[in-house]
Amino acid sequence: MKQKVLFASLIFLFSQWSISQGQNPPAAKRMIEIVLDASGSMVGKLASGPSKIDAAKKAVSELVQKLPGETTLAFRAYGHQSSKDKHDCQDTQLLVAFGLLSQNKEKILSLSQTLQAKGYTPITYVLQKAAEDFRPDFKDEKMIILVSDGKETCEGDPCATAMALAKANPKLVIHTVGFGVDEATKSQLDCIARATGGKYFGAEDTAQLITVLSQAVETSAVTTVEEKGNGWLEVKRADFDGHKVTKADSGEEVGVISSLQSTLELPAGLYNVAFGSSVWKSVEVKAKKTTVLDPGQLEVKHASLHGHEVMEAETGVVHGSVSALKDTITLIPGQYVVMFGKIPWLVEIKGGGTTILNPGTVEVKWAHYLGHKIYNSAGEIVGEVSNIASSIPLPPGDYVIEIGKQKIPFSLKEGENLVFERKD
């Protein structure tokens, strides 16, 4: 009898030791993975002062400090390993694998603070990898909390992917947090969440981000019913050239929306809509309802004849151009860079209206046929005028113009027209 008691005691002590060594932890009812955006756009400043990435680091730290030690938590980041010029659409890393927070808290706190915002926003790929991080044999709720300040910048449709992941695993729920996002990004993140029974949360500063992360952790999945039937898709201020509409999952073209026909009847589902070389992804058409896309327009006054490339700010992908012949372009809401020669002008395009850039102009009367170089404050050549093109538009700033043997410094204001005269 004494031997049986001793044997049972040894088994109990061994099991307790195993738990302390990280083996066979108590069964969790829920596993949570935080997925944090560290893409290039997260270097942007908040109205309150700090950068988005610094605010996100603080929010993760606050959340981890508050959660109980028995929480089963993992931490993944994306966009932090490769600069945007690498075009890395697989830039994501599981920094801390699932474990009891009491055991991996310090590691999460430490590694989260080392993140640097660098690259792309490959949300589709990130969601696929995050879903694979959970143990296959885990039968209870699997929660992903995705934080992003931008929309998908790579191939694939994140909402369609979320829908497929939810169908494959009904216990998976994805909550999304939009951190200072535009309407197009909000729509995409909201679609991702609802596709899995999750919820979208918005945040504009550090305090709000801390609050909504805590709320997301406590939010359970809801059952959604997919309604069948047709709905309508409308594009406001549609281009005359048209916007091709394709199915999100297959890429099959289903129609074109233009200024001649701005509304299209479609079966309920997910679609992508082309705007020049860019795509508005995760557009959800609901049965018996009209989904309205409200893009923005960019107008550049005094645009040059040879044109100005318009690039997506985070990726550097060229989405179109404006020129003296066509000074307006329709764009998906977001941040863009308009090039004036070698000078980038950052601009935010908001849905529902026209954003106007009003550069200054520099003109030289009696310009020499060999031209007059214009330098920026760093001494780099940023433009030139000559007797062929005696005027050039430039963003506001400090410059130097070369006229004869003179180098004349000047400051250019928005909308200002400065005229120099060649006298040699």
N, C-alpha and C positions, 0 to 999 in steps of 0.2 A: 504493500500500500504506500509506504514511504517512497519507494522507487517511482511509482506512478505520479505521486505528487511532485517529486523532484523533476521528473521528465516533463510534466505539464508546465512547471515553472520555467524550465529552460526554454521550452518552445515559446512561451510568452515573452521572456526577456529577449530572445533572438528576434521575434517579430518586431518588438519595440526598437531594437537596435537597427533593424533593416529600414524601418520608417525614418529613423534619424539620419540614415545614410542616403536617403532619397530613393530607396527601393520600395515598391508597393505602397505608395502613399494612400491615404484614405480616399475612397471613391468620391469624385467630384460630380456634382449635379449639373455643372456648367463649366465650359472652358471658354476663356475670353482672349482674343488676340487684338492688340492695338496695332494698327497699321498707319504709320506716320509719313506724310508728304515731306520730302526734303529735296524737291525739284528746284530748278533755278529760280522760278518765280517766288519762292519762299524767302528770297533775300529782300523782297519788297518791304517797305516800311509801313507800319500801321499809323493811323491818324494820331494814336496815343504816343507814338515815338519809337518803340522797339521794332526790330524786324519780325516778320511772321515766324521765321524759324526759331528765333529766340523765345518768342511768346509760346510757340508750340512745345519747346523743350520745358519751359516752366510749367505749362499745363500738364504735361505727362508726369513731371516730377510731383506736382500737387496731387494728381489722381492716385499715383502709386503710393504716396504717403498715407492717403486716406483709406484705401481699400484694406479689408481684413486680411490677415496673414494666410488664411485658408483658401483665399482666392486662387484659382488655377489660371495663370496668366502667361502670355507670350508677347513678344515685342518684335515687330518687323518694320523696316523703313524702306523707302524707295526714292530714287533720284539723287542719292547721296554719294555715289561712287564714281560716276563719270560726268565730265563736263558736257554741256549741251552740244558742242561741236563733234562729239563722238556719236551722237544720234543713237544712244544705247537704249533700246526698247526692252531690255531684260535687266535693267538696273534696279534690283531689289535684293534684300538680304534679311534672313531671319536672324536677328541679332541675339535674341534670347529665346530659347525653346520653351515649351510648356513646362511649368513646374509650380509648386506652391510659392506664393508671393513671399512667404516667410523665408524662403530659401534663395529666390532669385531677385529680390527687390534691389539689392545694392548693385547688382550687375545691370539691371534695367536703368537705374538712376545714373550710373556711370557712363554706359554706352550711349544713352540718349543725349547726353551733354556734348558728345564728340561729333555729332552730326553736322555736316556742312551742306548747305543747299547748293546743288550743282546742275543737275541734268534734266531729263525728260520726266513726263508723267504717264508711265505705262500702266494705267489702271486695270485694263483687261488682264494683262499678264500677272499683275500683282494679286488680283483676286483669285486667279487660278492657283498661284503658288500658296497663298494664304490658306485656301481651302484644303490644300494637301498637308498643311502643318498639323492638322488635328489627327489624333489617333484613329485609325480606321475602325477599331473595335468600340469606340466611345459612342454610346447610344443616346445620350442626353443632349441638351442644347449646346450648339456650337455658335459662338458669337464673334463676329468680326466688327470692329469699330474702325472705319476708314476715315482718316482725316485728309482733306485735300483742299488746296486753294485754286485748283484749276481742273479743266476737263482733260479727257484722254488726248494725248499727243502722239500716239502710235496707232498701229493697225488694230482692227477689232472693235467690237462694240461692247462696252462694259456692262450695259444694262442687259443685253441679250445673254452675256456670259453669266451674270448674276442670276438670271432666270433659269438658265440651264443648270447651274450649280444647286439652286434650290430644289429643282425637280429631281436631281440625283440624290439629294440629301435633304429631306423635309425638315430636319432638325437644325439646319443651318440658317442663321439670320444675320443680315448685314445692316448695321446702322451706319449712316454716313454723316460726316460733319463738314459743311462748307465753310471755309475760313476766309472771309472777305471776298466772296465770289461774285461773278456776274450772273445774269439770268440764264445764260446758256449752260454754265457749269452747275448752277443750282438745279436746273431741270434734269440734267444728267445724273447728278448725285441722288436726287429725289427718286428718280426712276430705278436706280440700283437698289435703294433701300426698299421701296415698295414691292419690287419683284421678289423679295425674300421674306416679306412680312415685317421688314424693319421700318425704321423711322429716319427721316432727314432732320438734322439740327443745323441751325445757322449760327455763326459767331463772327463778330466784327472786331473784337479786341481780346486781350489776354484773359480778363475776368470772365467774359462770356464763354470763352473756349474752355476754361476750367469748369464752369457750371455745366455746360452741355455734355462734356465728357462724363461727368458724374451722373448726369441724367441718362445718358446712353447705356451705361453699365446696368442701371436699374430698370431699363425698359425691356419688356418681354415682347416676343414676336406676336403679331396678330395675323389671323387667317384672312386672306384676300380671295375674293371670288372673281374670276376672269369672265367678263361679260362678252358674249359673241355679238356679231353684227357689224355694220359699217359705220364709219365716222367720216369726218372731213379734216383735211389739212390745208391751212391757209398760210401764205407767206405775204406779209405786208411789204409794200414797196419792192415787189419782185422785179428783177431785171428783165428787160426786153428779151435778152438772150436766153433766159430761162434757167431753172434750177432742177437738175435731175433728181428724182426721188427713187431710192432703191430700198429693198428689204434689208433690214439690219443683219439678219442671220445668213442670207444666201447671196446678197449683192445683186439680186435680180431687179432690173429696172421696171418700175410700175407706172411711171408717168413723169410729166414735166410740168412745173409750175412757172408761170411767167407773168409779165404785166398784162398779157392778153387773157390769161386764165389763171387767176391767183388762188383758186381753191380746187382741191382734188378730192374726190370721194374714194375712200380706201377701206378695206377690211381692218378691223381693230388689230393692232399689232405695233411692232417697233420698226421705224424707218430711219434712213439717213438721207439728208438733203444737201446737195452740193451747192457751194457758194464759191464760184471760181475754182481754185485748186484746193480749197478747204472744204470740210464736211461737217455739217451740224449733225452730230450723232445722238443716238438714243432718243429720237423723237417718237413719243408715244401717242398713237391715235386710239382714242377710246370709242366704244360703240355709242352711236347716237349723239356724239359730242364733236365740237370743232376744236382742234388744236391749232393755236395761232403762233407762228414764229414771227417775232418782231425784231428783225436785224437792225443794225445801225448803219448809217452812211458816213463816209469820210469825204470831206471836200477840202481840196488844197487850193487856196487862192494864189495867183501869180505862178502857177505850176509851169515848169519849163517844158519846152517842146520835146526834149528827149525823154522826159518822164522821171518819176520817182517810184522806186520799188516800195511795196508795202509788205512787211514781213511780220510773222507771228513772233512776239517778243521772246517767248521762252525757248522756241525751237530754232528761230532764224529761217523758217520755211517761208518762201515768197508766195503770197496769196494773190498778188495782182499788182497793178501799178496805176498811177494817175499821171496825167500830162496836160499840156495846154489844150489838147484835142478832146480829152475826156478827164475832167478834173474831179469827178466823183466816183466812188466805188462803194458797193454794198458789202458789209462785213458781218460776220458772226460777232456778237458782243465779246469783248476781251481786250487784251493789251497788244498793241502793235507798234512797230518801229517804221517810220517813214524816212527813207533815205534822201538826203539832199547832197548829192555827190558822195563824199565819204562821211558826212555828218548824219548821225541817227537822231531822229526826233521821236521820243516816246510819247504815245498817245493812247488813251483809254477810250474804246468805242462802247457806248451804251446803247441798248436796244431802244427803239422807238423814236429816234431822232437823228439829227445830222451834227457831227462834230466837225468844226471848221478849223483848219490850220491856216494862219495868216502870217506867212513868213515875211521878213523884210526883203527888200530888193536893193541890190547894189548896181549902179549904172556908171559907166565911164563914157563921157562925151569925147568924140574924136579918138576913140580907142585905137590902139596900134594893131596892125594886122598880126603881129607876133604875140599879141595878147598881154594881159596883166594878171599875174598870179595873185590869189587871195589865200592867206594863211590863217590858221586858228591860233589861239593863245599858246599852243604847244609848238608852234613853228611848222606845222604840217600843212601841205598844200591841200586846200579843200575846194578850190574852184578857180575859174578863170573867165575873164571877159575879153572880148576882142572886137574888131570891127565887124565880124560876122555875127556875133552874139554879144551885144554891148551891155546886157543886163543879166543878172543871175539872182534867183531867190535863195535866201539862206535863213536858217533858224536864228532867233535872237541870240546875241552873244558878242564876244570881243574878237576882233579880227585885225589883220594887217593887209593892206593892199599895196602892190608894187606898181608904181607909176614912174617910168623913166628910171632914174637912179635913186628915187626916194621910196622908202617903205613907210607908209602912212598908217598909224594905228587908228582904229575907229570902233565904236560900239554901235550895234544894230539892234533896234527895238522891233517888237512884233508889229507888222503892218507898215513899218517905216520905209520910205524910199530915199536912199542916200545917193547923191549924184556927185561924182568926181569929174574933173576936167583935165584932160591931157594937154599940156602946154608946150612940151618939148618939140 
